[in-house]
Amino acid sequence: MGSLDGKTVLVTGAGQGIGQSIAVEMARQGASAVAVADLNEKTAHETAELVRAAGAHAETIVCDLRDGHSIDEMVTRTARRFDGLDVLVNNAGVIETAFTTEPDRRVDSLSEEVWDAVYQINLKAVWLTTKAAAPHLRRSTRGPAIVNAASVSGLTGFPDAPAYGVTKAGVIHLTKVTAVDLAPVRCNCFCPGVIETPLTRDHLAAAEDPAALEHELTAPQLVPRLGRPDEVARLACFLASDDAAFITGASYVIDGGALAWLGVRD
């Protein structure tokens, strides 16, 4: 038996990286159904096939998280298709470079257009999806829970990503107030550090010296390597499971120890 036996799950941003790993791990740990939501239909279908191979029913949903109507349709379709909803994973997120190639992305130079785009996806969409899912989660009798994707960037400052950091800090606090307002529906979030996703690999590959950049990214960590999406997925599954039944309103850092000290490895 798995820790998520019989649960119906909706995962946003599930087309690749951490979101894909969460969707598949949910199935491996016993979820009966996983709705795979992403803006990219092709990658969403690929994840859905992996979910089915892992033993769960799957539904591919194309959703634009900058569109409130699309969010409502995503949640409604999930609940109708699987007769309810037990777990919501607000995983989708973007950084400034998804919308601009400008090298200067500081707080005093970032465009309002880019700021708004990051805000809409990283924070407003988390609220809107939670709002749409709340009635279904309240009706659930299978340990309803919300798991949000935050970031270490929401806990400390990093250069050239002001909108990302601010919105992830907002997700951390939204997690707390959601836990209060929706109790006994639980809500927690995870805060990853540098994880080996396709976006991370693309970022490294574009560097003049990929090895040097990877060392720079991982040097503040006590565990000297990139994190893996499956490691984050197992944390997300724990927070969604009945094993975490007494945990709500909490933030879990998964960053190889980067925020545990002020040092940099040689």
N, C-alpha and C positions, 0 to 999 in steps of 0.2 A: 504493500500500500504506500502511496505517496502522501506527502504533507499537504497537497492541494487537491486531494481526491474529490471529484464531482463538481469542482468549481468552474464557473464560466468567467472568462477573463477577456478584457479589452486592453490591448497594448497599442499606444500611439507611437509613431516613428519606428515601426517594427520592420521596416524593409531591409535594414542592414545594421551592422555594429552591435551596440549594446541592446537595442530594441529587438533585433532578431534573436539574439542569444536569450533574452528574457522570454520571448514568446515560445521558443523551442524548449527552454528549461521548464517553463510552466507545464507544458505537455508531458515532459519526462517525469515530472513530479506529481502527475495524476490529474491535472486539470482535464475536465471532460470536453471543453470547447475553448478555443482561443480565437477572438476576432483580431485580425491582423490589419491595422490601419496605417496607411502611409500615403504621401502625396504621389509617390512613384508606384504605379500599378504593377510594373514588371517585377520590381524587387519585393513588393508585397505578396505577389503570387508565389515567388520563390520561397519566401518565408512560410507561407501557408502550406506549401508542399512539405517542408521540413517539419512543421507542426504535425501534419497528418502522419508522417513517417514515425514521429515520436509517440503516436498513439492517441491523439486528440482530434476532434472535429475542428475544422478551421473555416473561417469566412474572411475573404479578402475585401477590404473596404478602402476605397480611395477617398481621402479626406484632405481638404485644404483648411488647415488650422487657423488661417487668417479670415475665415468665413464662418460666422456664427451659425448660419443655416446648415452648412456642411457638417459642423460639429454636432448639431442636434440630430441630423440624419444618421450620422455615424453611431451615436448612442442608441437611437431608436431602432435602427436596423439590427444592432447586436442583440438588444433585449428581445426583439421579435423573433429573430432567427433561433435564439437559444433559450427562449422562455425565461428571460431574466438576466441579471448581471450580479456577480459576486465580488469581482476584483477589477478595479480600474488601475492601470499603470500609465500615468502621464509621463511618458519617456521622451517624446519628441522635443528637440531643441536645436537651435542654430547659433552660429557665431557671426560676428560682423562680416567676415570674409565671404559669407554666403551671398552678400548683397553689394559688396564693393571690392574693387581691386586697389583702392587707394592705400599706400603704405602707411600714411599717417591716420591713425584711428583713435587718437587721444580724445579725452573728454571735451576738449575745447575745439576740436576740429571735425569730429564725427558729424555726418549730416543728420538732419532730423528724419529724413526718409529712412535711413538705415536704422537709426534708433527705434523708430516706430515699428519697423518690420521685425526686429529682434524681440521687442516687447510683446508684439501681438502673438508671436509663436511661443515664446518662452514663458510668459507669465499670464497674459490675458487668456490664452487658449487653455491653460491649465485650469484657471478659474471657470471658464465657460464649460469645459468638459466635465469638471466636477459638479457644476450646477446641473447640467443635463442628466448626469448619472445618479445624482443623489436620490431621487424617488425610487429608482430601481434598487440601489444599494440598501436603502432603508427597508425595502420589502424582502430582502434576502434573509434566509434562515441558515446560511452556510458561512458564517463568519465573514461578513462583508468588510472589505478593506480597500484603501487607496494607497498606492505607492507612487511617489513623485520623484522625478529625476532632478536633483539640484546639482551642485558642483562645489569643489573646493574654492572655485572663483566667487562663490557666494559667501565665503567665510573670510577671505583675505583679498587684497588688491593685486591685480596683475596688469601689466601695461597693454595698451592698444585693444582693450576689450571692455570698455566701460558699460555698454548696454548689456553685454552678456553677464558680467559680474553682478550688476545691479538687479537684473531680472532673476538670476539664480538666488541672490539673497532674498528677493521677494518670494520665490518658491519656498524657501526654508520657512519664512514666516507664514505664508499661506498654508503650509502644512500644519502649523500649530493651530491657527484659527479654524481650519477645517476640522481638525480633531475635536476642538471644542464644540463647534456648531453642529457637527453631524454625529456626535457620540450617540449611541455606542458603535457606529461605523468608525473603524480605526483609520488613521491617516499618518503615514510616516514618509520620510524621504531618505535617499542615499546621495552622497556627495563624492563622486569619483574624482580621482586625480588624472594622471596621464594614462589613458587606456589605448591599447593597440586596435583601433578601429580602422576601417578603410579611409576615413577622413584624416586620421593621424598619419597613416602610411603615405597618403598623397601629400600631406604637408611635409613629411620628411623627404620624400622623393624629389620634391621641388627645390630643396635646399642645395646650396652650393656644395656643402659637405654634410650629407645625411647622417653619417656616423657621429660627427661632432654635435649636430643638433640634437640627436637622440640622447647623447651623453648630457648635454645641457639641460634637457627636459627632465631626465631622471636623476641628475646629480643631487637635488634636494631630498630624494627619497632614501629611506633606510633600507628598503628592498630594492636592489639595484637593477631594475628592469621595468619595462612597460607592463602595466596591468593588462589582464585579459578580459574580454567581454564576458566570458563564462563565469569569471569570479564575481563580477558585478551582478550577473544574472542570478547566481545562487543567493546573494544577499537580498535581492529584490523578492525572490521567491520566499525566503524566510519571513520577510516583513509582511508578505501577503498571506502567509499560512497561519493555521491555528496554533502553531508552535510559538507565534509571537502575539498570542491573544491578550497579553497584559502590557503590550507595548503600543503606545500611540502618542502622536505629537512629537516624535523624536527624529533626530537627524543622525545618520550614520556615515562617517567618513571612511572611504575606501581609497587610500592614496599612497599606499606603500610607506606610510610614516612621514610624508613630506611636511605635514603641519605639526608634527610632534616636537620639532626642534627648529632652531634658526640656522642650521648648518648646511654645508654643501660638501658632498663627498669629493675626495681628490680624484 
